[in-house]
Amino acid sequence: MPTPQPKTILITGCSTGFGRVTAIHFAKLGWRVFATVRKESDRAGLAREHGNILPLICDITNEAQVKELGQAVAAQIPVLEALVNNAGSAFAAPMELIPPDVLREQLELNVIAQVAVTQAVMPRLKAAEGTIINVSSVGGRIASPLFGPYSASKFALEAISDALRVELAPFGVKVVVIEPGGSPTPIWQTSVKRAFGMLQERGLDISPYQKLIEVVAKMAEERSRVGFPSQLFADTVEKILASPHPAARYPIPASIGWVIRLRRFMPDAWWDAMVRRRLGW
């Protein structure tokens, strides 16, 4: 009898955090893992982690590189069982001050590029009747002060996922959204420092928002040290791919779902007052 071929998964944004942990996790499970990174140093480091990992250089905002990614995957495998659209960034800034080009960059990476990658490998996903996992956020259901640009991108990804889920159902392709809450990854602290550094470099007056910025920066630092372990993200991806009928959304941790439900049913004025009180704003 022929030897069964290993299942395959493509994960974007594997340099650090959820992507890297998930790539290693699935490689150890025996999956063949295509893992995208943007730097050669990250590619080499990830390749050393496990023989089942095939790291690929790809800036997902670069159309030519995304096309090459799709061609590279197609050249090596006939079917793709899973795609995890994990790559992304968070940009923090008051909506009054964020430069349009920076807002455009946030939407380009967290929304447009996700669709581009999905389109590039769709034939292989359809052939496998595979699963698309879009990594959103609690911020994709609840918008927070200073994280309006990030939430806008994640709200959009949620909407795109809802549309795709119905559009692809006749082809047997499943579409699932993961909505992480706080986790000890560097994304929040890095995004806050980068964002406010950029605003100052451009000579924008952030003094009216200084108090709010200081509170949010402190919360971002705390968030980078606490929260659920990254392994829970990888375990959730495994759970989704093991299910013949996964749910449409998976908040992580599951307990964060109550916050999403609370926001859904709480009157806007009450929610706003609660957030402002918590932030001292």
C-alpha positions in Angstrom: 0.0 0.0 0.0 1.2 3.5 -0.8 2.5 5.5 2.2 -0.1 8.1 3.3 1.0 11.7 2.5 1.2 14.0 5.5 -1.4 16.7 5.8 -0.3 20.2 4.9 -0.8 23.6 6.5 0.2 27.1 5.6 0.7 29.6 8.4 1.6 33.2 7.9 3.6 35.3 10.3 5.8 32.7 11.9 8.8 34.7 13.0 7.5 35.0 16.6 4.4 34.5 18.7 1.4 32.5 17.8 2.6 31.7 14.3 6.0 30.3 15.4 4.5 28.2 18.2 1.8 26.8 15.9 4.2 26.0 13.1 6.4 24.0 15.5 3.4 22.3 17.1 2.0 21.0 13.8 5.4 19.9 12.6 5.7 17.8 15.7 2.3 16.3 15.0 3.6 15.1 11.6 2.1 17.8 9.4 4.0 19.4 6.6 4.1 23.1 7.5 4.6 25.9 5.1 5.6 28.9 7.4 6.0 32.4 6.1 8.5 34.9 7.5 9.9 38.2 6.2 13.6 37.9 7.2 16.2 35.4 6.1 17.4 35.1 9.8 13.9 34.0 10.8 13.7 31.6 7.9 17.0 29.9 8.9 16.0 29.8 12.6 12.7 28.3 11.9 14.1 25.7 9.5 16.3 24.4 12.4 13.3 23.9 14.7 11.9 20.8 12.8 12.4 19.0 9.5 8.7 19.2 8.7 8.8 23.0 8.6 9.4 24.6 5.2 9.9 28.3 5.9 9.2 30.7 3.0 10.1 34.4 2.7 7.0 36.4 2.0 5.9 39.9 2.8 2.2 39.3 2.4 1.6 43.0 1.5 3.8 42.4 -1.6 1.6 41.2 -4.5 4.5 39.6 -6.4 5.7 37.7 -3.3 2.2 36.5 -2.5 1.8 35.2 -6.1 5.2 33.4 -5.7 4.0 32.0 -2.4 0.9 30.5 -4.1 3.1 29.1 -6.9 5.6 27.6 -4.4 2.9 25.8 -2.5 1.2 24.6 -5.6 4.5 23.2 -7.0 5.0 21.0 -3.9 1.6 19.8 -3.0 -1.7 18.9 -4.7 -3.9 19.8 -1.8 -3.7 22.1 1.2 -5.7 21.0 4.3 -5.4 24.3 6.2 -4.5 28.0 6.0 -3.9 30.0 9.1 -3.9 33.7 8.3 -1.9 34.8 11.3 0.4 37.6 10.1 -0.6 41.1 11.2 0.2 44.1 13.2 -1.4 46.4 15.7 -1.2 50.2 15.4 -2.2 52.4 18.3 -3.1 56.1 17.8 -6.0 58.5 18.4 -8.2 58.6 15.3 -7.8 62.4 15.2 -4.1 62.1 14.7 -3.4 58.9 12.7 -1.9 59.8 9.3 -4.0 58.4 6.4 -1.0 56.5 5.0 -0.5 54.7 8.3 -4.1 53.8 8.6 -3.9 52.5 5.0 -0.9 50.4 6.0 -2.8 48.9 8.9 -5.7 47.9 6.7 -3.4 46.7 3.9 -1.7 44.2 6.2 -4.5 43.1 8.4 -7.2 42.9 5.7 -6.2 43.2 2.0 -3.1 41.0 2.4 -5.2 38.3 4.2 -7.5 38.1 1.2 -4.6 38.0 -1.2 -3.0 35.0 0.5 -6.3 33.2 0.7 -6.9 33.8 -3.0 -3.4 32.6 -3.9 -3.9 29.1 -2.4 -7.6 28.7 -2.9 -7.4 26.0 -5.6 -5.4 23.8 -3.2 -7.8 24.5 -0.3 -10.8 23.6 -2.5 -9.0 20.4 -3.7 -8.6 19.3 0.0 -12.0 20.7 1.2 -9.8 22.4 3.7 -10.1 25.0 6.4 -9.3 28.7 6.5 -8.5 30.1 9.9 -8.5 33.8 10.1 -6.9 35.3 13.2 -8.9 38.2 14.4 -9.0 39.4 17.9 -11.3 40.4 20.7 -10.6 43.8 19.1 -12.5 42.5 16.1 -15.7 42.5 18.2 -14.9 45.3 20.6 -13.2 48.6 19.7 -11.0 50.2 22.3 -9.7 53.8 22.6 -6.4 54.3 20.7 -6.8 51.0 19.0 -9.4 52.2 16.5 -7.2 51.5 13.5 -6.4 47.9 14.7 -10.1 47.2 15.5 -11.2 48.6 12.2 -9.0 46.1 10.4 -10.1 43.2 12.6 -13.8 44.1 12.3 -13.3 44.0 8.5 -11.6 40.6 8.7 -14.6 39.3 10.7 -17.0 40.5 8.0 -14.9 39.0 5.3 -14.8 35.7 7.1 -18.6 35.7 7.5 -19.0 36.3 3.7 -16.4 33.6 2.8 -17.9 31.1 5.2 -21.2 31.1 3.2 -19.5 31.5 -0.2 -17.2 28.6 0.2 -19.6 26.2 1.9 -20.7 24.5 -1.4 -17.0 23.7 -2.1 -16.6 22.0 1.3 -14.1 24.7 2.5 -14.7 25.8 6.1 -13.9 29.3 7.4 -13.2 29.8 11.1 -12.2 32.9 13.1 -10.0 32.8 16.1 -10.4 35.8 18.5 -7.5 36.0 20.9 -7.6 38.1 24.1 -4.5 39.1 26.0 -1.4 37.0 25.7 2.3 37.4 26.5 3.4 38.2 23.0 5.2 41.4 22.1 2.6 42.7 19.6 0.9 45.2 22.0 4.0 46.7 23.6 5.7 46.9 20.3 2.8 48.5 18.6 2.3 51.2 21.2 6.0 52.2 21.2 6.2 52.2 17.4 3.0 54.2 17.0 3.7 57.0 19.4 7.3 57.2 18.3 6.0 57.7 14.8 3.5 60.4 15.8 6.2 62.3 17.6 8.6 62.0 14.6 6.0 63.5 12.4 5.6 66.5 14.8 2.0 65.7 15.7 0.8 67.1 19.0 -0.2 64.2 21.2 -0.4 66.3 24.4 -4.3 66.4 24.5 -4.2 62.6 24.7 -1.2 62.3 26.9 -3.1 61.0 29.9 -4.9 58.4 27.9 -1.7 57.3 26.1 0.1 56.8 29.4 -2.7 54.6 30.7 -2.9 52.5 27.5 0.9 52.2 27.3 0.9 50.8 30.9 -1.9 48.4 30.1 0.0 47.2 26.9 3.1 46.5 29.0 1.0 44.5 31.5 -0.6 42.6 28.6 2.8 41.6 27.3 3.5 39.8 30.5 0.2 38.1 31.3 -2.6 36.3 29.6 -3.1 32.9 28.1 0.0 30.9 26.9 0.7 30.9 23.1 0.4 27.1 23.2 -3.3 27.5 23.8 -3.5 29.1 20.4 -1.8 26.2 18.7 -4.0 23.7 20.6 -7.1 25.7 19.5 -6.0 25.4 15.8 -5.5 21.7 16.3 -9.0 21.4 17.8 -10.6 23.3 14.9 -8.8 21.1 12.3 -9.8 17.9 14.1 -13.5 18.9 14.1 -15.7 18.0 11.1 -18.0 20.8 12.0 -16.0 23.6 13.7 -17.8 26.6 15.2 -17.6 29.9 13.3 -15.7 31.7 16.1 -13.3 30.6 18.9 -12.5 33.3 21.5 -9.3 32.5 23.4 -9.5 31.9 26.2 -13.1 30.7 26.0 -13.9 32.8 29.1 -13.3 36.0 27.1 -16.5 35.2 25.3 -18.5 36.7 28.1 -16.9 40.1 27.5 -17.9 39.9 23.8 -21.5 39.0 24.8 -21.6 41.8 27.4 -20.6 44.4 24.8 -23.1 43.0 22.4 -26.1 43.5 24.7 -24.9 46.5 26.8 -26.2 49.9 25.7 -23.5 52.0 24.1 -23.8 54.8 26.6 -23.3 52.3 29.5 -20.3 50.7 27.8 -18.6 54.0 27.0 -19.1 55.2 30.6 -17.6 51.9 31.9 -14.5 52.2 29.6 -13.9 55.8 30.4 -14.1 55.1 34.1 -11.6 52.3 33.8 -9.2 54.4 31.8 -9.7 57.6 33.9 -10.7 59.4 30.7 
